[in-house]
Amino acid sequence: MMTKIKEWLFRLWYWYISNVDKKAEVIFMNYGYYHPHQNVPLHKDDEVNRYSIQLYHLLASSIDLKDKSLLEIGCGRGGGLFYVARHFPIRSASGVDLNKRASKFSSEHYNIEGLRFMQGDAQKLSFENESFDVILNVESSHRYRDMQAFLGEVNRILRPGGHFLYTDFRYDHEMDDLHHQISNLGLNIVEKQNITPNVVNALEKDDQRRRSLVKKLAPKLLWKIALNFSGAIGSETYNQFASGKYEYFTYVLKKQNYA
């Protein structure tokens, strides 16, 4: 029951942001990443989203993306994929999201060559087998009803020798089952990290901006819900990360090249 309520609240918040964010101030919806030794130079227009960008940068810089075709599954409002497309030497970038409003927003808001957005279901994608060199999935899979179907789709559309760059969070007691699913996918695990402390640090450093956005965009009636989704300090979400009840992880996986 609680899972269904949280899903409904998430959909409500997503719908609300899509309607009220006329100035495109919410183009990232991840909790961010901070490490004192990570120094990502950013354009002044990107600085406001530094911590969310740094999560994308962490994954995108983990492999050589030169001349690769990249698909982000669960691209949301497109800010992360837009950053990767501008700052890494990929050949093409595609984003797919279940939310029609999000894909429509991204298609209209970002306009650079080789970047496209579309609506689609992560658990049943329309792409042909072995279509992409790299698949990216950032803080999206915890909402999928059929994780096994999603992982099967990743394996199906990823080219031999290609990489799956994956980050998200789960309850601590769910991590063994998730790792088992990933281990049975047939991809080689190149790297695995628990980045929960880095996410907590990012939430703390970004707290004032997140609070200001909530109070600017949401009516007071929705502040508590919105602050929880934003991971504001003191919210249930923040407390779950700070206590380790939620674990935030990254995986870099590679599909065997049979050539």
Secondary structure per residue as TSV (DSSP state, phi and psi in degrees):
chain	resnum	aa	ss	phi	psi
A	1	M	-	360.0	-46.9
A	2	M	H	-61.6	-37.7
A	3	T	H	-62.2	-41.4
A	4	K	H	-66.4	-39.2
A	5	I	H	-64.6	-44.7
A	6	K	H	-62.6	-38.8
A	7	E	H	-63.9	-43.1
A	8	W	H	-63.3	-43.5
A	9	L	H	-63.7	-38.4
A	10	F	H	-63.3	-45.9
A	11	R	H	-61.5	-39.4
A	12	L	H	-62.2	-45.7
A	13	W	H	-65.6	-41.3
A	14	Y	H	-62.3	-44.9
A	15	W	H	-61.5	-42.7
A	16	Y	H	-64.0	-47.5
A	17	I	H	-59.6	-41.2
A	18	S	H	-61.0	-28.4
A	19	N	H	-90.6	-33.7
A	20	V	H	-100.4	-17.6
A	21	D	-	-83.6	69.8
A	22	K	T	-70.4	-24.2
A	23	K	T	-98.4	11.2
A	24	A	-	54.6	49.1
A	25	E	-	-86.5	-17.2
A	26	V	-	-115.2	88.8
A	27	I	-	-112.2	-5.0
A	28	F	-	-123.6	141.2
A	29	M	-	-133.1	32.9
A	30	N	S	-107.5	168.1
A	31	Y	-	-85.7	-8.0
A	32	G	-	89.7	175.5
A	33	Y	-	-150.9	137.7
A	34	Y	-	-140.2	130.9
A	35	H	-	-137.7	132.3
A	36	P	T	-60.7	-22.2
A	37	H	T	-97.4	-1.2
A	38	Q	-	-89.1	116.1
A	39	N	-	-119.3	95.3
A	40	V	-	-101.2	110.1
A	41	P	-	-70.1	130.2
A	42	L	-	-126.3	148.7
A	43	H	-	-66.1	151.9
A	44	K	T	-58.8	-29.4
A	45	D	T	-72.1	-22.5
A	46	D	T	-91.2	-15.7
A	47	E	G	-57.9	-34.9
A	48	V	G	-61.0	-27.0
A	49	N	G	-106.6	25.9
A	50	R	H	-50.1	-50.0
A	51	Y	H	-70.6	-37.8
A	52	S	H	-67.1	-39.2
A	53	I	H	-62.5	-40.8
A	54	Q	H	-62.3	-28.0
A	55	L	H	-67.2	-44.2
A	56	Y	H	-63.6	-42.0
A	57	H	H	-62.6	-39.1
A	58	L	H	-55.3	-46.3
A	59	L	H	-73.9	-48.3
A	60	A	H	-63.6	-29.1
A	61	S	T	-87.5	0.8
A	62	S	T	-79.2	-15.6
A	63	I	S	-139.0	170.9
A	64	D	-	-83.9	115.3
A	65	L	-	-96.9	6.3
A	66	K	T	-59.6	125.4
A	67	D	T	63.2	23.4
A	68	K	-	-95.0	149.8
A	69	S	E	-93.0	127.9
A	70	L	E	-123.5	137.7
A	71	L	E	-121.1	127.0
A	72	E	E	-100.7	121.2
A	73	I	E	-95.1	125.3
A	74	G	S	79.1	51.5
A	75	C	-	-81.0	-6.7
A	76	G	T	58.4	-130.7
A	77	R	T	-92.3	16.5
A	78	G	S	84.1	-4.9
A	79	G	H	-61.8	-39.8
A	80	G	H	-66.9	-45.6
A	81	L	H	-67.1	-36.4
A	82	F	H	-61.4	-42.3
A	83	Y	H	-61.4	-48.6
A	84	V	H	-61.8	-42.1
A	85	A	H	-63.8	-31.8
A	86	R	H	-83.5	-28.7
A	87	H	H	-113.6	-3.0
A	88	F	S	-126.1	146.2
A	89	P	-	-80.7	51.6
A	90	I	-	-77.8	160.0
A	91	R	S	-82.1	-40.6
A	92	S	E	-155.0	155.3
A	93	A	E	-136.8	128.9
A	94	S	E	-124.9	143.7
A	95	G	E	-127.5	138.3
A	96	V	E	-130.0	137.8
A	97	D	E	-144.4	146.4
A	98	L	S	-67.8	-30.6
A	99	N	-	-79.0	118.1
A	100	K	H	-64.7	-38.1
A	101	R	H	-63.5	-39.1
A	102	A	H	-65.2	-45.7
A	103	S	H	-66.7	-36.3
A	104	K	H	-66.6	-45.0
A	105	F	H	-57.3	-48.1
A	106	S	H	-63.8	-41.3
A	107	S	H	-61.9	-35.1
A	108	E	H	-85.6	-29.0
A	109	H	H	-87.4	-32.7
A	110	Y	-	-110.0	132.6
A	111	N	-	-141.4	83.5
A	112	I	-	-133.2	152.7
A	113	E	T	-62.9	136.4
A	114	G	T	86.4	2.2
A	115	L	E	-114.1	128.6
A	116	R	E	-143.3	154.7
A	117	F	E	-131.1	149.7
A	118	M	E	-154.5	162.2
A	119	Q	E	-88.7	140.7
A	120	G	-	-175.7	163.4
A	121	D	B	-100.2	122.1
A	122	A	T	-58.9	-23.2
A	123	Q	T	-94.9	-3.4
A	124	K	B	-157.0	80.0
A	125	L	-	-86.4	153.0
A	126	S	-	-92.2	0.4
A	127	F	-	-75.8	152.6
A	128	E	-	-72.7	163.2
A	129	N	T	-58.1	142.6
A	130	E	T	52.8	54.0
A	131	S	-	-93.9	-23.3
A	132	F	E	-132.1	148.7
A	133	D	E	-80.6	-31.5
A	134	V	E	-139.1	135.4
A	135	I	E	-119.8	131.6
A	136	L	E	-117.2	136.0
A	137	N	E	-143.3	112.9
A	138	V	E	-120.0	113.6
A	139	E	S	46.9	50.5
A	140	S	-	-129.5	-34.1
A	141	S	G	-69.2	-19.5
A	142	H	G	-65.0	-12.8
A	143	R	G	-99.9	-1.4
A	144	Y	-	-79.2	135.8
A	145	R	S	-74.9	-30.0
A	146	D	-	-128.2	88.7
A	147	M	H	-62.5	-37.2
A	148	Q	H	-63.5	-39.3
A	149	A	H	-64.8	-41.2
A	150	F	H	-61.0	-49.0
A	151	L	H	-62.6	-36.9
A	152	G	H	-62.6	-38.3
A	153	E	H	-67.8	-39.5
A	154	V	H	-57.9	-49.0
A	155	N	H	-63.8	-36.7
A	156	R	H	-68.1	-44.2
A	157	I	H	-93.2	-5.1
A	158	L	E	-84.3	133.1
A	159	R	E	-73.0	151.1
A	160	P	E	-55.1	134.7
A	161	G	E	84.8	-4.4
A	162	G	E	-82.4	169.6
A	163	H	E	-120.2	145.8
A	164	F	E	-113.3	115.3
A	165	L	E	-105.3	115.8
A	166	Y	E	-135.3	130.4
A	167	T	E	-146.1	141.3
A	168	D	E	-173.9	-171.7
A	169	F	E	-134.9	158.3
A	170	R	E	-147.1	163.7
A	171	Y	E	-61.4	149.3
A	172	D	G	-57.9	-35.3
A	173	H	G	-76.4	-6.9
A	174	E	G	-95.3	-9.5
A	175	M	H	-67.2	-37.7
A	176	D	H	-63.4	-42.1
A	177	D	H	-65.4	-41.1
A	178	L	H	-63.8	-45.3
A	179	H	H	-62.7	-36.5
A	180	H	H	-63.1	-43.5
A	181	Q	H	-61.6	-44.7
A	182	I	H	-66.8	-40.9
A	183	S	H	-63.7	-30.4
A	184	N	T	-87.4	2.3
A	185	L	T	-71.0	-25.3
A	186	G	S	96.9	3.4
A	187	L	-	-98.6	149.3
A	188	N	E	-80.2	131.6
A	189	I	E	-82.2	107.6
A	190	V	E	-80.8	-39.1
A	191	E	E	-155.7	142.7
A	192	K	E	-140.0	132.7
A	193	Q	E	-137.0	146.6
A	194	N	E	-98.8	112.8
A	195	I	-	-110.6	19.7
A	196	T	H	-52.1	-47.5
A	197	P	H	-59.9	-34.5
A	198	N	H	-69.7	-33.7
A	199	V	H	-70.3	-43.4
A	200	V	H	-59.2	-44.6
A	201	N	H	-59.5	-41.4
A	202	A	H	-64.8	-43.3
A	203	L	H	-60.7	-39.5
A	204	E	H	-67.8	-42.7
A	205	K	H	-71.5	-26.2
A	206	D	T	-101.2	8.1
A	207	D	H	-61.6	-46.8
A	208	Q	H	-63.9	-40.9
A	209	R	H	-63.6	-43.4
A	210	R	H	-63.5	-43.3
A	211	R	H	-62.5	-41.9
A	212	S	H	-63.6	-40.3
A	213	L	H	-64.4	-43.6
A	214	V	H	-59.0	-48.1
A	215	K	H	-70.1	-24.7
A	216	K	H	-79.0	-39.8
A	217	L	H	-97.9	-24.2
A	218	A	S	-110.3	144.5
A	219	P	-	-67.4	155.6
A	220	K	G	-56.0	-31.4
A	221	L	G	-58.9	-28.9
A	222	L	G	-102.4	2.8
A	223	W	H	-57.9	-46.2
A	224	K	H	-61.2	-45.0
A	225	I	H	-62.3	-46.6
A	226	A	H	-66.8	-40.8
A	227	L	H	-64.5	-33.8
A	228	N	H	-67.6	-44.9
A	229	F	H	-65.0	-30.3
A	230	S	H	-81.0	-11.8
A	231	G	T	76.6	28.8
A	232	A	-	-60.4	147.4
A	233	I	T	-55.5	130.7
A	234	G	T	93.7	-13.8
A	235	S	S	-75.0	164.8
A	236	E	H	-59.4	-42.3
A	237	T	H	-61.2	-49.3
A	238	Y	H	-58.4	-45.3
A	239	N	H	-62.9	-35.3
A	240	Q	H	-65.3	-39.9
A	241	F	H	-69.5	-45.7
A	242	A	H	-63.4	-31.9
A	243	S	H	-86.2	-11.3
A	244	G	T	85.9	3.9
A	245	K	S	-66.2	-38.5
A	246	Y	E	-93.8	134.9
A	247	E	E	-114.4	127.8
A	248	Y	E	-103.7	128.9
A	249	F	E	-131.3	161.2
A	250	T	E	-129.7	146.2
A	251	Y	E	-130.2	139.7
A	252	V	E	-117.3	117.2
A	253	L	E	-123.7	149.8
A	254	K	E	-129.0	135.4
A	255	K	-	-84.7	135.4
A	256	Q	-	-60.2	138.6
A	257	N	-	-95.1	116.2
A	258	Y	-	-89.9	-2.1
A	259	A	-	-69.4	360.0
